[in-house]
């Protein structure tokens, strides 16, 4: 079957580094083709050198070729998304396999956690286990139990999905199926229709919240609270899904299989909006607070000496194009920092060769 979209002539791709890389093509909403080259470099956070710069990991894992979840796909938090995004207008700062640790390892009811990269920072608060109890039309949030650790996944941020009845036959649909669109896998979501049908008056409350706006009885009763976390937002969650554009009958008739005109490349940024920063240049200080055993702070730096691309055109000229650092993934179980770099160039440039290079370490 012939493709409805003609690909651009394939350039020769030469990887002069030891880091995994992949070339592919993409079409923009204006129907113009462009080349994409993506590269992943992994650094060891247990080996910090001068100015807290992490050393390259001995092993360089491959690119992530499909979205990975902590549990069942689409109904659990995302561990990491595929690296094959065509373009990210900002840099995602993400933390995976993370646990909040109370200061000095002593059990607390609530404590702050945070991350800083350069001039940007974000601070949240976490609590121990707690419940919500309903009294007539209002909810009350119990005092948290003291805890020394809290798992940082969206299952413990505000949100959730509620169905009634809880169990239905294989060929049946529930009478009610209600989702909190900004986080359908979270805790604390209790819409009135579901409460009335189920007679539920006790549910788990979220344990991850805004530092300066605790999740309280007013938020629980209003059923309106920001989703708090450091991980990747689901592609189908709001507001991210809206950036994918409009796929309606008009799109199917006039645009398929091309992207809708209102597609926004910011869709490919999977971090929460307040964790999307300008592309780092390297050398920015990093501070993680409350995310290591014993609490306290961990200091590092964003690696420098980024890879770059030499672009050899069929017409003869050679261009140098930087690889933009558009994804930082702090894996706190493996104690690694994955840096994903990306480069794009218009297909109309008529590229003959793409060379991925990196300066040798001094």
N, C-alpha and C positions, 0 to 999 in steps of 0.2 A: 504494500500500500504506500503510495507516494505521500510524502510529508506535505501538509498544507503550508508550511513555512520553509523557505529555502535557507539553508545554513550558509554562513560565510565560508570562504576557502580556509581550510585548516592550516594554521602556521605550524612550523616545527617548534617543539617545546624542549628546551635544554635546561635541566636542573643541575646547576653546578654546586649545589649544597648537599648536605646529608639529611635535610629536613623533608618530610613528606609534603608533597605539593600536587595540585590538580588543576588542569585547564578545562574550561567549558565555555559555552556561549549562552547568551541570554538576550531576550528581546525586551526593549523598554516599552512603556505605555504609548510612546509616539511611533512604535513599530520599527525602531532602528535597532539593528543588531550590535552587540558589543562582546568583546572577548573578556574573559575573567580568568585570573590566576590567583589561587588561594594557597597559603602555606601555613603550617602549624609548627611552632617551636615550643618545646616544653622545658621548663626550668625547675631546678631543685631548691625548694624553700628551706631545706635543711642545710644547705651549703651556701652561706652568704659570704661574699667577699668585701672588697673595699666599697664604702658607701652603701652597705647592705644590698649589694647587687647579687642576685642569685646566679649560681653557676648553671650551665646547661646540664640537663639530665643525661645520664649515660645512655639511657634508652629514650628514643624519640618515637612515641606512639603514633600510629597512623591518624589521618584525618577522620573525623566522625562522619560516617556516611549516612546515618539515619538517626532520628531523634531517639534518645535513650531516657527511660523512665526508671524511677526507683522501684516501682511496682508494676501493676497492670497498666498497659498503655492507655493514655487518655483519661484515666481516672485516678492517677497518682501524680505526684510532683515530677517535673522534668529534671533529670540529672544533667544532661547536656543536649543541645540541639545539633542538628547536622551542620557541618562547616560549609556546606555548599550553598550558602546564600550568595546571590550575585552582587549585591552592594548593600552596605550599611552606612547611612549618612552620619552615624555617630558610633562611638565605641561602647559596647556593652561591658559593664563591670559585673561579674557574676561570682557567686560563692556556692560551691557544691560540697556535699557530704559534710555539712556544717552542723555543729552543736554549740549552743550558747552555754558557756561555763560561768558559774557564779564567781564573784571575786574571792580569791584565795581558796577556792573550792568549798567554801562554807555555804550551806543551804540558805537561800534567800527566797522571799515571796516574789520579789520583782527586782530586776536590775537592768542596767543599760548595756547595749552592745553597739558596735559601729565599725565602719570601714572608711578609710580616707585614701584617696589617690590624688596626689598633687594638691590643688586648691579645692577640690571637690570632696565632700564628705556626706555621710548619711548615718544617722543614729536611730536605733529602735529600742524598744524595751521588751523583755520577755518575763513571763511569770511561771510559777509552778502550776500544777493541775488545778482546775477550778470548774465550777458548774454554774449554769443559769437555772433559776427557779422562777416559775410563773405564778403570779398572784393576780387573779382576775385578768385584766387586760395588760398588766405591766410585768416586766421581767426584772428580777433581781440577780445581780452577779455576786456569787460567793467570794469571800476572801480567798486568795490563792493559798494552796499548801506550799510550804517551803520546799525548795528543790535546789539541787546543785547543778542540774543540767536540764536543758530544754532543746528538743530536736527542732532544727530550723527548716521546716518544710511547710508548704502552703496548706497542708492538712490541719495545721494549727494556727493559721491566719483566719480572719473572718471570712465566712462564705459557706458554701455547701450546696447539696442537692437533696431535696426532700420528695419522697413519693408516698402515695397511699393507694391501696394497702401496701405494706412492706413487701409482701410476697404475692406474686401473681403467677398464673399458669404460663406455660411456655408460649402459648399463642394469644395471650391476653395483654392488654395495655393497662397500666395503673390508672385509677380515676384521676389522680393528681400527680404531676411531675413538674416540680418547680426548681429552678436553678438560680443561684446568684451568679449572674453573668460574668462578674469581674473575678470570681474564684469559685467555680462549681465543686471544688473538692475540699473546701474549708470546714470550719466549725462555727457554731453560733447562729447560723441562718435558720430561722423558724417563722416562715410566713404564716399569717393568721389563718389562711384556708387550711393549711396542713395541721396547725395546732387544733383547730376545731374538729377536723376529721379524725385525728389520731388521739386526741385528748392528751397530747404530750405536754408535760409541765416541768420536765427536767431534761436538760441536754448539756453536753460539754460546751464550755465557753472557749473562745480563742485564747492562745497563750503568747501570741506575737502581736505587738501593738505599737502605736506611735508613742514616742517617749513623752511628748508634751500633751498627749490626748489619750489618756487611758480608756480602755474599753470598759464602760460603766453601765449602770442600769438605763440611763437615757439612750445610749447607743444600742443596747440590746432591745429596748422597747421600740425604738425607731427603726430597727433592722437596717441601719445605714451606717457603715463604717469602712474606712479605707482598708484595702488589702495590704498587709505588711509582710515584707520578706526580702531576702537577698538573692533569690533564685530566678530562674527563667519563667516568664509568664506564658501560659498556653497560647498557641496560635489562634484558638477559637474563643479565647476569653476577651471580654471587652476591657479597655477600648481598642485592643490590638487588632481584633478581627475586622473592625471597620476600615482599617488602613489597607486591607486587601482589595477594596473596591467593590463595585456593584456587579453582581452576576445574575442578571435578570433576563427576561425574554428578549429584550432589545439587544443586550450583550450577545446572547446566543445567536441572534439573527444577523447582527452587524459586525461583531468583533471576534467571536470564537474562531480559532483557539488562542487568539492574542489576549493580552491583558486588557482589562477595562481601562478606559481613559482616566478614571479617578483612582487607579492603583497608586499607592504611596510607598516608595521604597523603605520608608521608616517601618513598614510591616516586618521587615527582616531583622530589625532590632528587637531581640527577645527579652532584654532586661526591663524591669520596671522603668517608667519614664524618668524617675529621679535617679536612676543608675545609668543613664545614657550620657556620656560625656564627650567632649571634643577628642578627636584622635590623639592619643598621647604621643609625645616625641621621644620618650625614653628618659630615664633618670628621675622621674617624678617619685617622691617619697610615698611609701605605702604604710599605713598603720591599720592593723586589725585589733579591735578592742573586744575582749570578752569572748573570743572565738577559739581560744586555746585552753587546754587543761590548766586549771588553776586561775583562770581569768587573766587579767592583766593585758598588756599590749604586746603585739608582735610587729617588728619593723622590717621592712624590705624596701626595694626600689623597683620601678618598672624597668625591665631590661632595655638597653640601648642596642646600637649596632644592628638596626633592622635590615632585613633583606631588601633588595631592590631588583628592578627588572630592566634589562636592556632590550629595547624593541628595535628590531632590524626590519625596515620597510622594504617592500619590493622595489620601490623607486630609488633605493640606495641609502637615504639618511638613517642614522642610528639615534634613537631617543632613549634617555634615561628616565624611568618612571618609578617613583617611590612606591613601596608596598605600605598601605595604611594599616596601622594596628587598630583593628575594629572590634576585637573581642579579648577580654581578659577573664580567664577562668581560674579562680583560686580553689583547688581541690584540697580540702583540709584533712581528708583521710590519707591521701597519698602524699600530702605536703608538696604539691607541685603547683606551678603557675603555667598555664597554657596561654600562649600568645598567638592569636590568629591574625595573619596579615593578608591583605587583599589588594588587587590591582585590577583596574578596568581600562580598556582602550577601545575606541570605536572601530567597528569592523571596516568602515569606509576608509580607514587609514591604510588598508591593504598591507597587513602585517605578514612578513615572511618568516621571522624567527622571534620567539620570546625566550629570553635567557634569564633564569632566576639566579641571582648572585648575592653574596654577602661578603663584606670585608673580613679578612682574617683577623682573629683576635691578636692584640698586641702581646 
